[in-house]
Amino acid sequence: MSRRNLVVVRAGDSSLHPHWLAGDSGRNWDLAVSYFGDDPDLYKIEDVTRIDGKGPKWQGLHDVFIKHPEFLARYDYILLPDDDLMASKDDLNRLFDICKAHGLEIGHPTLTWNSYYAHLITLRNAGTRLRYTNFVEVMAPCLTKALLNKTLGYFAGTLSGWGLEQAWAKFAGPMKMALIDEVAVRHTRPVGGPNYKALRDKNISPWDELRGLCRTLGIDEQPIIETYGAILANGRHIERAHNERAFDFRMLAGWLLALKETLPVNRRALARRMAGYTYKALKQMPDRVIDYG
């Protein structure tokens, strides 16, 4: 049976994607490695496609899909992960299966509690299987080919990727975007990297890229992060609109255990994030992306 899912990773010399292939079990996804290094032989293995191309992640991915339109024709879901994520073959299999089972336009694995992270919402929540949101990371989005087609044009104009999540949310619609707690991957490097160095070298701020893309999309330049509902660990569906404060504190309870497992360098920041989340939940204040600057 042909695989209906594709993983396209922008990979450097220390990419972790070989770990994703380890083990004898089957996979429901093909792998294309978009390599931006200089080794002529690296990652050239059976049943993996290597594509050479320089540049930052999103502009490089734009070029991949322009040059390989068969990717958008052949596959149902396409995952675009960073190369510093530790995951297993089964993790990625389940990610694709869950996206399909729930009819998602875009899903994103959550991050393990010992990961480097930027947004509290992206950490694995112990109380839920998945959470319907209007925000996912640009770290490892899993998109339908239809959504990728609709938003691919925005890739070419961004170095940071900031704001792409707003484009995905706008075109996906409510209850079609989710953070998937059943699949958690570990982000192994501090947030940032080569893309941010390229931004600094060009004297460009990722916040400027975010605001600029929001203007293009016709949405608030200080977008709000919202969670609309969730599927609990016992399989029950709940919606935030039914009792917003109770919903928010249920989510908070699912992150409390993270304080024990988070990296020491993150522990104080995580406690501050939880305190801020608690205050906003009590006051029912909006959680804006800009608050994480």
N, C-alpha and C positions, 0 to 999 in steps of 0.2 A: 504494500500500500504506500502511495506517495505521501510524504510528510506535508501537512497543510500549514505549518508554522515555520517562521524564519527568525534567526537571531543574526543581527548585523552588529559587530563590535568594532569600534575604532580602537586599534590595538597598537601599543608600543612594545618595546623589547621585553618589558617585565609584565606583560598582560597576564592576568590570572585565568583567562578563558580555557587553557588546557585542563584545569581542574573541573570545569563544567562537563568535560567529555569523559572523565574517568569512570571506570566501572564497566561491567559487562551488560548491564540492562539496556534496553532499547530506548530510543528517544523519538519524540513526536515533532522534532524540529530539525531543520537544516541550519548549518552555520556558515556565515560568510565573514571572513576576517578582513577588515579594511585596515591595512597595515601602513603606518606612517613612519616606520623606521627605515634602516638602510641595509639590513641583512638580506641577501638575495635568497636564502634558503629557509629562513625561519617561518614556522607555521605552515609549511607546505606538506600537508599530510593527506592521507586518503579520506574521502568523504567530507572534506572541508574546502571551501572556496577561498582563496586568498586574492584580494584586490589591493593594489598598491595606490596610495594617494596621500599627499601631504596636506597640512592645514589643520585647523581646529575641528572639533567633533562635528558640529552641526553643519558647517559648510562642507566638510568632507562627506558627511552622510548625504547631503543634498546631491553632491556629485555622483555618489554611488548609485542613487536611484535614477538620476537622469541618464547615466550611462548604462544602467541595467534595468530597463523598464519591465523585463520579464519577472523581476522580483515582486512588483506590484500586481502583476497579472496572475502569478502562480500561487501565492500564499494568502491565507485568510487573516492571520495575525502576524505582526512583525515586532519583535522586541529589540530595543536599541539601548543596550546596557553600556555603562562605563567599564573599562577593562580592569578596574581595581576592586571588583566585587567578588567575594568568595561565595560560591553557590555550588550546588550539586546538579547532576543531570536530572535527578528526580524533582528537584526544586523547580527547574524550568519546565519540565513536563507538566507538573501540577499547576504552575502559573497559567500556561496556555489552556489547560483543561478547565480551570476555574473561570477564566475570562469567557470562554465559549459557553459554559454551563449557565452563566448569569447574563449572557447577552451584552457584555460590556463593550463599549466602543474603545475604552482605554482602561487598563489596569496597571498597577505598579506593586511589586513586592514591597513589603515593609522592611525596615532595617532591624537587625538584631540589636539588643541592648548594649552590646559591646562594640558598636559601630561608631565611627565618626559620622556626625549628622548635623543638619542645620535647623530643621523644623521638628518640633515635638510631635506633630501629627503624623510624621513619617515613621516613627518608631513603632515596632510591633506592640499591639495592644492585647493584653492577655485575656480580655473579656469578649473579644469579637473574632469572627472569622474574616469578615471584611467590612469596610466602612465606605459608604457612598459619599463622595466629596466633590468639590470643584477644584481640587488641587492635588497634583502628584508631583514628584520630583522630576527633574530632567535627567536623573541618574539612570533609570531603567524603565522607561515607559514601554508598555506593550499595547500597540495600536492595531485596530482593524486596518485593512488596506484602504478602505474607504476614507477613514479619518486621516490616515497618512497622506493620501492623495489630496485631500482638502487643505492640509496644512503644510505640505512639503515646501511650498514657495517661501514660507517664512524662515526656513532653515538657513537659506543663503545669506540673509541679512543680519545674522546674529553670531557673535563670538562666544558669548556666555551661555546662550540658550534661555536666559531669563525672559519670561513673558510667553514662552512657548506653551507653558502649562495653561495660561489664560486662553490661548488660541484653541487648545485641545478642549478645554471646558466649554467654550462658547459653541464649538461645532459638535461636540458630543451630546450636550444637553444634560439636564438633571437625571440622576440615578443611572447614568451610563458610564460614569467614571468612578473608580474605586481603588482604595488602598487595601491590599490583600494580606490580612494578618496570618492566614494559613501558610503563607510562603514568606519567610524572612531570610534575607541575605545579609552578609556582613560587608559593610563598607570599610575597607582596610586602610585608607589613607585620609589624612585631613582634607576637609572640603577646600576646594580650590584646584590648583594644578596648572598645567601648561596653558589652558585657555585663559586663565586669569592673568598669567604673565603676559600673554599676547595683548590682553586688554590694557594692562599697565603700560606696556611698551608703546601702545597707540594712544595713550592718555584717554581711554574710554572707560566709563563707569558701567558696570552691569545694571545699576539702577537706571541709568540713562537708557540703556537698551530695553529694560522692562517698561519704563514709562513711554518710550517711543512706540513699542509694539502695542501697548494698551491704547494709545491714541489711534494707531492704525486700525485696531479692532473696534474702536468706538466704545470702549469701556473705561471705567474708573481707573485713573492712573495709580491709585493706591488700593488695589483689589483686596477684597475680603476673603479669607479662607473660611469655607463653610463645610460642615458635615451634615448631610441631610438625613442619614439613617444608617443602620448597621444590621448585620446578621450576627447575633450573639453566638457564643461558643456552643450553646445548646440548640442552635438552629433557628431560634425565634427571631423574627424581623421586628425591629423597632424604628420609629421615626422621631426625629428631633422635634418636629412641629407639635407633637402631642404634649410634650412637657420639656421645654428647652433646658431648664436648669437641671432637672433630674438626669436628662440625657448627658449633659456636659459632665456632671459629676460621676456618672457611670463610666464615661470615657477616662476621666482622671484616675479612677480606681484601677483601671486596666494598665496604667503606666507606673503605678507606685512601685511595683517590684523591680522596675528598671533601675531604681536607685542603687540596688544591691549589685547589679551586674554591669552597669555602665563603666566605661573607662575612667580611671581616676581623674584624668585631665578634663573629663566631661561632667563629673559628678556635681560640682558646684553650679555649673551652668544649667544642668538639668533641673536641679532644685529651684533655681531662679525661674526657669521656664514653667515649671509646675506651679510655682507661686503666682506667676503672672497669669497663667491659665485659670487658676482658682479665682483670682480677683475678677477677671473678665467674666467668668461663669456666674459669680455672685451678682455682679452689676449688669450682666447680660450686655457686655460691650463687644463690639466687633473685633475679630482677630485679623489684623491686616498684615499682608506680606511685609510691608515696610517695617513692622515691629521687630523683624528678625535681622535688621541691618546692624 
